Amino acid sequence: MAQTFTAYFSGIAFATNKAMAGLLNGHATEIIKIRRIGLLNAQTATVTGVVCQMELRYYPATSTYSGSTAVTPQAHDSTNSAPTTLTCGHNGTPGGGSPYVLRRVWWSSDEAALSGSSVDEIEANVPLNIIWDAGYGDSNVQPLTLRQDEAVVLYNVAGAAGLLDVWVEFTKE
């Protein structure tokens, strides 16, 4: 069984043209396979929300991800060895080559209400906020695979209000 990790990016402030979360594999032989990516509405106070446009971007070989605030992935088993040269962080600058947009999502940054049933509340439900899922049981579908110098970045294209949590579940092989 592959070693599994979750990188949790907590309370990331929205800003236009900002990398909300990113992973760059810098290792020549370690392979990172992204299984799931989810977003959580993380408002801790009343926010006049806006609709944010985000893109899940894949950067092929020769990618860079510099200047990010580091996030340490948590192993699902305490005997797992941490990825050797994985850059994992938010608010970095992706570069090197043209990215491919894998998914474009719209996100309401308004706070969720306990008694509501609008988009803001739906975003707070884990099964409904997954934007990438390669772990649904079909072994014929490959996960998003990061080889050396390949990256995946959740990039906020437009809209800025409030906070967002991002979680990325991945395996290391």
C-alpha positions as a printed NumPy array, in Angstrom:
array([[  0.   ,   0.   ,   0.   ],
       [  1.294,   3.444,  -0.883],
       [  2.22 ,   5.885,   1.852],
       [ -0.628,   8.402,   2.195],
       [ -0.554,  12.014,   3.406],
       [ -2.869,  14.983,   3.793],
       [ -1.642,  18.537,   3.315],
       [ -4.019,  20.943,   5.056],
       [ -3.856,  24.624,   4.157],
       [ -5.756,  26.442,   6.907],
       [ -7.33 ,  29.898,   6.855],
       [ -5.892,  31.105,   3.55 ],
       [ -6.99 ,  34.678,   2.799],
       [ -8.455,  35.185,  -0.64 ],
       [ -6.66 ,  37.556,  -2.997],
       [ -6.951,  38.002,  -6.746],
       [ -4.197,  36.22 ,  -8.69 ],
       [ -3.024,  34.184,  -5.7  ],
       [ -1.869,  30.595,  -5.317],
       [ -4.157,  29.333,  -2.556],
       [ -2.323,  25.99 ,  -2.312],
       [  0.416,  24.282,  -4.273],
       [  2.518,  21.133,  -4.403],
       [  5.751,  20.817,  -6.39 ],
       [  7.597,  17.506,  -6.574],
       [ 11.342,  18.127,  -6.733],
       [ 12.502,  14.519,  -6.428],
       [ 13.925,  12.526,  -9.348],
       [ 12.469,   9.148,  -8.358],
       [  9.687,   9.814,  -5.826],
       [  6.276,  10.046,  -7.423],
       [  3.443,  12.024,  -5.835],
       [ -0.072,  10.919,  -6.79 ],
       [ -2.845,  13.317,  -5.875],
       [ -5.987,  11.446,  -4.926],
       [ -8.363,  14.169,  -3.671],
       [ -8.52 ,  17.931,  -3.329],
       [-11.237,  19.633,  -1.33 ],
       [-12.161,  23.136,  -0.251],
       [-13.794,  24.253,   2.984],
       [-15.538,  27.518,   3.734],
       [-13.41 ,  28.751,   6.658],
       [-15.08 ,  32.005,   7.649],
       [-14.682,  32.751,  11.352],
       [-16.616,  36.024,  11.197],
       [-19.318,  37.677,   9.143],
       [-18.022,  38.372,   5.647],
       [-19.626,  40.189,   2.768],
       [-18.724,  37.43 ,   0.391],
       [-18.018,  37.521,  -3.285],
       [-17.932,  34.817,  -5.911],
       [-14.339,  33.753,  -6.506],
       [-13.116,  32.061,  -9.657],
       [-10.413,  29.467,  -9.018],
       [ -8.511,  27.137, -11.292],
       [ -6.836,  23.853, -10.479],
       [ -3.691,  24.119, -12.601],
       [ -1.176,  21.458, -13.569],
       [  2.353,  22.65 , -14.338],
       [  4.392,  20.148, -16.393],
       [  8.128,  19.532, -16.113],
       [ 10.486,  22.44 , -15.322],
       [  7.962,  24.005, -12.975],
       [  8.855,  26.224, -10.044],
       [  6.869,  27.209,  -6.957],
       [  8.759,  29.852,  -5.034],
       [  8.142,  32.092,  -2.046],
       [  5.344,  30.033,  -0.522],
       [  4.392,  29.746,   3.136],
       [  5.269,  26.138,   3.962],
       [  2.702,  23.533,   4.98 ],
       [  3.818,  20.192,   6.441],
       [  1.821,  17.208,   5.152],
       [  0.515,  14.827,   7.823],
       [  1.15 ,  11.112,   7.329],
       [ -1.84 ,   8.766,   7.606],
       [  0.481,   6.217,   9.274],
       [  3.158,   7.315,  11.74 ],
       [  5.685,   4.97 ,  10.067],
       [  5.43 ,   6.767,   6.703],
       [  8.547,   8.665,   5.664],
       [  7.92 ,  12.262,   4.602],
       [  8.318,  13.127,   0.919],
       [ 11.957,  14.065,   0.359],
       [ 11.752,  17.213,  -1.743],
       [  8.082,  18.143,  -1.91 ],
       [  7.399,  21.874,  -1.792],
       [  4.004,  22.254,  -0.193],
       [  2.661,  25.708,   0.588],
       [  0.349,  28.609,  -0.102],
       [  0.829,  32.124,  -1.455],
       [  3.712,  31.019,  -3.675],
       [  4.531,  31.996,  -7.219],
       [  4.131,  29.188,  -9.757],
       [  6.237,  29.335, -12.89 ],
       [  8.062,  27.48 , -15.6  ],
       [  6.019,  26.512, -18.581],
       [  2.396,  27.117, -19.36 ],
       [ -0.115,  25.545, -16.982],
       [ -2.99 ,  23.339, -18.02 ],
       [ -6.302,  24.115, -16.367],
       [ -7.706,  20.852, -15.033],
       [-10.759,  22.311, -13.376],
       [-12.338,  25.742, -12.991],
       [-14.58 ,  26.292,  -9.981],
       [-16.68 ,  29.139,  -8.656],
       [-16.649,  29.599,  -4.882],
       [-18.793,  31.813,  -2.671],
       [-16.675,  33.361,   0.058],
       [-19.674,  34.342,   2.2  ],
       [-19.869,  32.798,   5.668],
       [-21.985,  29.697,   6.17 ],
       [-25.071,  29.83 ,   8.416],
       [-26.178,  26.843,  10.477],
       [-29.779,  27.072,   9.352],
       [-29.141,  27.979,   5.732],
       [-29.2  ,  25.951,   2.56 ],
       [-27.494,  28.256,   0.088],
       [-24.214,  27.649,  -1.72 ],
       [-22.3  ,  28.949,   1.311],
       [-23.651,  26.106,   3.454],
       [-23.279,  23.453,   0.761],
       [-19.575,  24.333,   0.499],
       [-19.189,  23.391,   4.168],
       [-20.201,  19.751,   3.522],
       [-17.175,  17.555,   2.855],
       [-18.755,  15.232,   0.267],
       [-19.888,  18.245,  -1.751],
       [-16.72 ,  20.322,  -1.707],
       [-14.295,  17.926,  -3.369],
       [-12.983,  19.464,  -6.597],
       [-10.648,  16.595,  -7.57 ],
       [-11.266,  12.932,  -6.764],
       [ -9.301,  10.085,  -8.303],
       [-10.099,   7.723,  -5.468],
       [-13.627,   6.697,  -6.302],
       [-12.797,   3.076,  -6.921],
       [-12.129,   2.793, -10.632],
       [ -8.58 ,   1.463, -10.939],
       [ -8.56 ,   2.368, -14.642],
       [ -8.509,   6.081, -13.792],
       [ -5.044,   7.391, -12.996],
       [ -4.594,   9.861, -10.169],
       [ -3.011,  13.22 , -10.914],
       [  0.677,  12.237, -10.949],
       [  3.526,  14.626, -10.147],
       [  6.941,  13.549, -11.363],
       [ 10.117,  15.566, -10.872],
       [  9.55 ,  19.326, -11.256],
       [  5.813,  18.964, -11.87 ],
       [  3.323,  20.936,  -9.799],
       [ -0.355,  21.354,  -9.119],
       [ -1.653,  24.695,  -7.859],
       [ -5.089,  25.906,  -6.784],
       [ -5.033,  29.448,  -8.153],
       [ -7.541,  32.178,  -7.301],
       [ -8.105,  34.101, -10.529],
       [-10.703,  36.622,  -9.343],
       [-12.556,  37.608,  -6.2  ],
       [-11.18 ,  38.445,  -2.783],
       [-13.034,  38.225,   0.538],
       [-12.763,  35.906,   3.504],
       [-10.871,  32.694,   4.216],
       [-10.547,  29.263,   2.637],
       [ -9.214,  25.909,   3.844],
       [ -7.787,  23.549,   1.219],
       [ -6.921,  19.887,   1.759],
       [ -4.922,  17.687,  -0.573],
       [ -4.755,  13.916,  -0.068],
       [ -1.866,  12.252,  -1.879],
       [  0.301,   9.171,  -1.937],
       [  4.068,   8.888,  -2.288],
       [  5.586,   6.063,  -4.3  ]])
